[in-house]
């Protein structure tokens, strides 16, 4: 198995890992932390595995109003984080907890998820609605919005970047939030997921963010639908129209788990449920 792998190295610094990544052909040395099931396709082309699990990228911290999640932080760490539990009514830990068993969450982290192009986790949908940024270290250092990185790919398809961290500004004010999803079983990967952040009340939507993921090519925001809802009363007719707009806007997958037509229908249903769930949590106009 994987007879192409010749070396397994623990780099002492990120810089040392990056130098080794660019020795030889693209993809011949790949950084990872043990999520073999995610990075296996990259491993089949590599000669050297660079284990970056000892580089101190496994911390969740807050500096000022910004929260930083290290690239090698596991889904289980996110689930258990009291700092993240205090943000958006715990929507981030909730999203991380959905995935599989504790054992799987312990060996699955943001770095391996992102360099492998694995876009179906609900956690990514939530991080997109938070307007998270991804900090990458390769030949150059890049900071870009996570949504853009998911669209264009991290590591240029050959794993030649290290995910140092993800960061986002902790929402201030009375934001309400909701993550709604559809799956065969609660512990299954989502067929589709919708994350909403809302400021306002039934009489007026002062601000809203909408992200959809899991059943589309990559988690995405829907600014046209957000603009439609902003400033409007959140009545049933308005939500129905927003659902119609979002079902037309998404480009859903059509696979063994669900048809594209079903995912379009569920996008409208889940958006309405998410908004209603936010409204049940009280007035968030201030």
Secondary structure, 3 states (H helix, E strand, C coil): CCCCCCEEECCCCHHHHHHHHCCCCCCCEEEECCCHHHHHHHHCCCCEEEECCCCCCCCEEEECCEEEEECCCEHHHHHHCHHHHCCHHHHHHHHHHCCCCHHHHHHCEHHHHHHCCCCCCHHHHHHHHCCCEEEEECCCEEEEEHHHHHHHCCHHHCCCCEEEEEEEECCCCCCEEEEEEECCCCCCCCCEEEEEEEEEECCEEEEEEEEEECCECCCEECHHHHHHHCCCCCCHHHHHHHHHHHHHHCCECCCCCCCHHHHHHHHHHHHHHHHHHHHHCCCCCC
